[in-house]
Amino acid sequence: MVLSVKDLLQELIRLPSVNPAFQPADSSICGESRVTDFLQNFFDNRRLPMLRQRVHPGRDNLVVVFRTPDTPSNASSMLWEVHQDTVGVDGMKIDPFAGAEADGRIWGRGACDVKGAMAAMLVALSRVVDEGAALARPIVLAMTINEERGFSGVKSLSRLWSDEETATAEFSNVSGDLSFEEIRVLRPAAALVAEPTLLDVVVAHKGGVAWQCRALGKAAHSSQPERGINAVSAIAHLVRTVEQFDVEVLRQREPHPLCGLPSACVSTIHGGTGANTVPDHAVMDIDCRLLPHERPAEARQTLIDYLARATEGVAATIQHDDPANQCVGLRDDNNHDWARQIAAVVDSVTDGSSDRSSQLIGVPFGTDAWVLSEIGIPTVVFGPGSIDQAHTDDEWIDIEQLELAAEVFYRLAIKP
């Protein structure tokens, strides 16, 4: 019986895997363990060698190796990486875990980002196994955790292919069928990271750094505001300064040909204790998106220094927390050949039925790809669905895109 990609996606959606950073109060839907256990059983039934890699308590990567008897023993491997976690579900207009089918779409949290691509990969590789198709090189399928808030899953995975001392230490967190020597030999020659790209191939994406900035003032009765130091007023000044920095500094820089300009914005503000009290504290979240060649620490410090100069006369004390999240961008120095191979496979599948061919593009959002690229593996981002549907209150993916992606992954797997 042929495995249905839409049926498999519906099963995955019905297994909540909300990243704990988004809904820590509801442990019944948080964490990736339900998906990890499902995947382990899926591959156990197909008798495939795998590793389970502990990253955080109760949160594991799962790594599966596909090869056939005629796969050359010295052939370098290809890595397919896809994350298990999703963002939260507060405010969703649909049942996030129903996996409903309607209007030619599958609906639910993770449908687009990124369980749709996961289902397409699983269907493609199961077809390879069921048909006994020949693989020209091994495929390492890595299903990682915590992409949405910190990239720790793919960082742990990458350490298996880092220097021998680092890899040995990381291997102590691993259980499964493959030896240390086997996993080291499987260091990928190229990597594909699954994200919704409408079957275009992403060769570059922005990096980012986000942190909280605090203003500490002095409380007073609001009938005597002059006796206090208003932290909200200080934060309001900082908000305007961040906007000024974005317009007067970042927008004047040379844009990246694929990713455009860097940016900075304030995404949340909280402060005060009551309507009749001068607020003694306020906090804002700053989110900066960086060009692929920029380093997060340097970009962050540039904005902090700019804010410091603009607040020299402000009475409140200004503090900056350590980054809550940061990533380097994906550079397109060494991945174009690999990207063109994938684009060619997409075009062979659509065979003129699409209104355009698969493009090599840049995107403004971050992904796991930068971690693999940083250790020297040519890496691209690719998958079904549109980023416009990711993280939305009615998340969905087109079934047609799912089925096209499953065929693309199958042909990519068996391509010489």
C-alpha positions in Angstrom: 0.0 0.0 0.0 1.4 3.4 -1.0 2.0 5.8 1.9 -0.1 8.9 1.6 1.7 12.2 2.3 -1.4 14.0 3.3 -2.5 11.2 5.7 1.0 11.1 7.3 1.0 14.9 7.7 -2.4 14.7 9.4 -0.9 12.2 11.9 2.0 14.4 12.6 -0.2 17.5 13.2 -2.2 15.5 15.7 0.9 15.0 17.8 1.5 18.4 19.5 5.1 19.5 19.6 5.0 23.1 20.7 8.3 24.5 21.7 8.3 25.0 25.5 9.5 28.6 25.0 6.0 29.5 23.7 3.6 27.8 26.1 5.4 26.6 29.2 2.2 26.6 31.2 0.6 23.8 29.2 2.9 20.8 29.3 0.3 18.6 27.7 1.1 20.1 24.3 4.8 21.1 24.8 7.9 19.4 23.8 8.8 17.2 20.8 8.7 13.8 22.5 5.4 12.6 21.0 6.7 13.2 17.5 10.1 11.7 18.3 8.5 8.5 19.6 6.2 8.3 16.6 9.2 8.7 14.2 11.3 6.1 16.1 8.4 3.6 15.8 8.0 4.5 12.1 11.6 3.7 11.3 11.8 0.7 13.7 9.1 -0.9 11.6 11.3 -0.4 8.5 14.3 -1.8 10.3 16.5 1.2 9.6 19.6 2.1 11.6 19.1 5.2 13.7 20.4 7.3 16.6 18.5 9.1 19.3 20.4 12.1 20.6 19.5 13.7 23.9 19.7 17.5 23.6 17.6 18.6 26.6 15.8 16.5 29.2 12.9 14.7 27.3 13.8 16.4 24.0 15.8 14.3 21.5 17.0 14.5 17.9 16.4 11.4 15.8 18.9 10.5 13.1 18.2 7.8 10.5 20.5 6.4 7.8 19.3 5.2 4.4 21.6 3.2 2.1 21.2 0.3 -0.2 23.4 -2.7 -0.9 24.7 -1.1 -4.1 25.5 2.2 -2.5 29.3 2.7 -2.9 31.0 2.3 0.5 33.1 5.4 -0.1 30.3 7.6 -1.2 29.8 10.8 0.8 26.4 11.3 2.4 23.6 13.8 1.8 21.9 15.3 4.9 18.2 16.0 5.0 17.4 18.0 8.2 13.9 18.9 9.4 12.8 20.2 12.8 10.1 18.7 15.0 9.0 21.7 17.1 6.3 24.3 16.3 5.4 27.7 17.6 2.5 28.1 20.1 -1.2 28.0 19.4 -2.7 30.8 21.4 -5.2 32.8 19.3 -5.5 30.2 16.5 -8.8 30.4 14.7 -8.8 26.7 13.8 -8.3 23.5 15.9 -4.4 23.5 15.9 -4.2 19.7 16.2 -7.1 18.4 14.1 -5.1 18.1 10.9 -8.3 18.9 9.0 -8.6 18.6 5.2 -10.5 21.2 3.3 -10.3 23.2 0.1 -7.3 21.2 -1.1 -5.3 22.0 2.0 -4.3 20.4 5.3 -4.8 22.7 8.2 -3.2 22.9 11.7 -0.1 24.0 13.6 3.0 22.8 11.9 1.2 22.0 8.6 3.4 24.4 6.8 6.3 24.9 9.3 7.5 22.3 8.9 5.6 19.0 9.3 4.5 19.1 5.7 8.1 18.9 4.5 8.8 16.1 7.1 5.9 14.1 5.8 7.1 14.5 2.2 10.6 13.4 3.2 9.3 10.3 5.1 7.0 9.3 2.2 9.9 9.7 -0.3 12.4 7.6 1.7 9.8 5.0 2.5 9.2 4.6 -1.2 12.9 4.1 -1.7 12.8 1.3 0.9 9.6 -0.3 -0.4 10.7 -0.2 -4.1 14.3 -1.3 -3.3 15.5 1.7 -5.3 19.2 2.2 -5.6 20.9 5.1 -3.7 24.0 6.6 -5.2 25.0 7.8 -1.8 23.8 7.5 1.8 21.1 9.8 3.0 21.2 10.9 6.6 17.8 12.1 7.8 18.0 14.2 10.9 14.8 15.3 12.7 16.0 17.9 15.2 14.4 19.8 18.2 14.3 23.4 19.2 14.7 25.2 15.9 12.1 27.8 16.9 14.0 29.0 19.9 17.7 28.5 20.0 18.8 26.0 17.3 20.2 23.7 20.0 19.1 20.6 18.2 21.0 21.2 15.0 24.0 22.5 17.1 24.1 19.2 18.9 23.9 17.3 15.6 26.7 19.4 14.0 29.0 18.6 16.9 29.0 14.9 15.8 30.9 16.1 12.8 33.1 18.7 14.5 36.6 18.0 15.8 37.1 14.6 17.4 37.2 15.8 21.0 33.9 17.7 20.6 32.3 14.8 18.7 33.4 12.3 21.4 31.8 14.3 24.1 28.6 14.8 22.2 28.4 11.0 21.4 27.9 10.4 25.1 24.4 11.8 24.6 23.6 9.3 21.8 21.9 5.8 21.9 21.1 3.6 18.9 22.5 1.4 16.1 25.4 3.4 14.7 28.9 3.5 16.2 31.0 6.6 16.7 33.2 5.7 13.7 30.2 5.1 11.4 28.6 8.4 12.2 31.9 10.2 11.7 32.3 8.6 8.2 28.8 9.9 7.4 29.7 13.5 7.6 27.6 15.1 4.9 29.0 16.5 1.7 25.9 18.6 1.3 22.8 19.4 3.4 19.2 20.3 2.7 17.3 22.0 5.5 13.5 21.8 5.3 11.5 25.0 5.5 8.5 26.4 3.5 10.0 27.9 0.3 7.4 27.1 -2.4 9.9 24.6 -3.8 12.4 27.4 -4.6 15.9 26.8 -3.3 17.2 29.2 -0.6 20.9 29.8 -0.9 21.1 32.8 1.5 19.1 34.0 4.5 19.4 36.7 7.1 20.8 36.2 10.6 19.3 37.7 13.7 19.8 38.7 17.3 17.1 39.5 19.8 17.3 40.7 23.4 15.5 42.6 26.1 16.4 46.2 27.1 15.3 47.4 30.5 14.8 50.9 31.9 15.0 51.2 35.7 13.5 54.3 37.2 12.0 55.4 40.6 8.4 54.9 41.7 6.4 57.8 42.9 2.7 58.8 43.3 1.4 59.9 39.9 0.1 63.2 41.5 3.8 64.1 42.0 5.5 62.7 38.9 8.5 65.0 39.5 9.5 62.9 42.5 9.9 59.8 40.4 12.0 58.7 37.4 9.6 57.5 34.7 10.9 54.2 33.2 8.2 54.1 30.5 9.2 57.5 29.3 12.8 56.2 29.0 11.7 53.1 27.1 9.5 55.3 24.8 12.6 57.4 24.0 14.5 54.2 23.2 11.8 52.9 20.9 12.0 56.1 18.8 15.8 55.7 18.8 15.7 52.2 17.5 13.4 53.4 14.7 15.8 56.2 14.0 18.7 53.7 13.9 16.8 51.5 11.4 16.1 54.4 9.1 19.3 56.5 9.4 21.9 53.7 9.8 20.7 50.3 8.5 18.7 51.5 5.5 21.7 53.4 4.3 23.9 50.3 4.0 24.6 48.4 0.8 21.9 45.7 0.4 22.7 42.1 0.0 21.7 41.1 -3.6 19.4 38.3 -2.4 18.4 39.3 1.2 18.1 43.1 0.9 18.8 45.3 3.9 19.3 44.6 7.6 16.6 45.8 10.0 15.9 46.6 13.7 12.6 47.0 15.5 11.0 46.9 18.9 8.5 44.0 19.1 7.1 44.3 22.7 6.9 46.8 25.5 5.9 46.1 29.1 6.1 48.4 32.1 4.6 50.0 35.2 2.6 48.6 38.1 -0.5 50.7 38.2 -2.4 53.6 36.7 -1.6 56.0 39.6 2.1 55.2 40.0 5.1 56.6 38.2 6.6 53.4 36.7 10.0 52.3 38.1 10.6 49.7 35.4 9.9 49.0 31.8 11.2 46.5 29.3 11.2 46.2 25.5 12.2 43.4 23.1 14.6 44.4 20.3 14.8 42.2 17.2 17.5 42.8 14.7 17.8 41.0 11.3 21.3 40.8 9.9 22.8 40.3 6.5 24.4 36.9 5.9 28.0 38.1 6.5 27.2 40.0 9.7 28.0 38.6 13.2 25.3 38.9 15.8 27.5 40.1 18.7 29.0 42.9 16.6 25.6 44.0 15.3 24.1 44.0 18.7 26.9 46.1 20.2 26.6 48.6 17.4 22.9 49.3 18.3 23.6 49.3 22.1 26.3 51.9 21.6 23.9 54.0 19.4 21.2 53.8 22.1 23.8 54.8 24.8 24.7 57.9 22.9 21.0 58.8 22.5 20.2 58.4 26.2 23.1 60.2 27.8 20.7 62.7 29.5 18.1 60.1 30.5 17.7 59.7 34.3 16.6 56.1 34.2 19.3 53.3 34.2 19.4 51.4 31.0 20.3 47.7 31.0 20.6 45.1 28.2 20.0 41.4 28.8 22.0 38.7 27.1 20.6 37.7 23.7 17.5 35.5 24.0 18.1 34.2 20.5 20.7 34.7 17.8 21.9 33.2 14.6 24.3 33.8 11.8 22.9 34.2 8.3 23.3 31.6 5.6 26.0 32.7 3.1 25.9 31.6 -0.5 29.6 31.2 -1.0 29.7 27.5 -1.7 26.2 26.2 -2.2 25.1 27.2 -5.7 26.1 23.9 -7.4 24.1 22.0 -4.8 21.2 24.4 -5.1 21.1 24.0 -8.9 20.9 20.2 -8.6 17.8 20.5 -6.5 16.2 23.1 -8.7 16.8 20.9 -11.7 15.0 18.0 -9.9 12.1 20.3 -9.1 11.8 21.3 -12.8 12.0 17.7 -13.9 9.0 16.9 -11.6 6.8 19.8 -12.7 7.8 19.4 -16.3 6.3 22.6 -17.5 3.1 22.2 -15.4 4.2 25.0 -13.1 4.0 28.6 -14.0 7.7 29.1 -13.4 10.8 27.1 -12.7 12.4 26.6 -9.3 14.5 29.7 -8.4 17.6 30.2 -6.3 16.6 32.9 -3.8 17.4 34.6 -0.5 14.9 35.1 2.4 14.7 37.4 5.4 14.0 34.7 8.1 16.5 32.4 9.9 16.8 28.6 9.8 18.9 25.7 11.1 21.0 25.9 7.8 23.5 28.4 9.2 24.8 25.9 11.8 25.6 23.3 9.2 27.1 25.9 6.8 29.3 27.2 9.6 31.1 23.9 9.9 31.8 23.9 6.1 28.9 21.8 4.7 27.3 23.3 1.6 23.7 23.9 2.8 20.5 25.1 1.2 16.9 25.5 2.5 14.0 23.9 0.6 10.5 22.6 1.0 6.8 22.8 0.2 4.5 25.5 1.4 4.8 29.3 1.8 6.4 31.2 4.7 3.3 33.4 4.5 1.3 30.6 6.1 3.9 29.8 8.8 3.1 30.7 12.4 -0.4 32.0 11.3 -3.7 31.6 13.2 -5.0 29.4 10.5 -1.9 27.6 9.3 -2.3 25.4 6.2 -0.4 23.8 3.3 -1.6 22.9 -0.2 -1.9 19.1 -0.8 -0.6 19.6 -4.3 2.6 21.2 -2.9 3.0 18.2 -0.5 2.7 15.7 -3.3 5.1 17.6 -5.6 7.6 17.8 -2.7 7.4 14.0 -2.0 8.2 13.3 -5.7 11.0 15.8 -5.6 12.6 14.2 -2.5 12.2 10.7 -4.0 14.0 11.8 -7.3 16.6 13.6 -5.3 17.3 10.5 -3.3 17.8 8.2 -6.3 19.6 10.8 -8.5 23.1 9.6 -9.4 
